[in-house]
């Protein structure tokens, strides 16, 4: 645990960088899909859709696991 705490700033920087890269990729996909630069409202819509889809998928997999599938 001490090792993790000692390297926490480097770990946080790594995740921040990856998160930024992820948002850039998602924004580019949205822009390609819409054929124009998305407004903030459009971005909120698609980011909400991504979050809700992930939430549903998580629960669907938990249901399948509970049934032994």
N, C-alpha and C positions, 0 to 999 in steps of 0.2 A: 504494500500500500504506500509506503514511503517513496518508493521509486516512482509511482504514478504521480503523487503530489509534487515530487521534485521536478518532474518533466511536464507538469500540467500546462505551463505557458506554450511549450512547443506543440503539445497535443491539441490545444485550443486553436493555435495558429493553423495547424494542418486541417482541422475541421472547417475553420472559417474560409480557408482557401478553397476547399472542395465544395463548400456550400455556395460560394460565389460562382464557381465554375458551373455548378449544377443549375443555378438560376439563369446564368447566361445561356446555357444550352436549351433550357425550357423556353426562355424568351424567344430564342431563334426558331424553335419548333412552332411556337404559337404564331410568330410573324410569318413563317412559311405557310402555315395552314390558312391564315386569314388573308394572305397576299397584301398585307399592309402592316405598318407598325401599330401594335395594339395600344389602345388607350389604357389608362390605369383601371378603368371599370372592366374592360375586357380581360386584362391580366388577373384581376381579382376573381373574375368568373372562372377562368381556367385553373388558377391555383386552387380555388375551392373545390372544383371538380376533381382535381388530382388528389386532394386530401380526402374527400368523401369516398372516392373510388378505393383508395388504399385502406380506409377504415372498413368498408364493406368486404374487401378481399381478406383482410385479417380475420374478420369474424366468420367468413365462409370457410376459411381453412381450419379455424378452431372447431367449427361444427363438423367438418369432414373428419378431423382427427378424433373427435369424441365418438364418432360412429365407427372408428377403426378403418377408415378408407384412406 
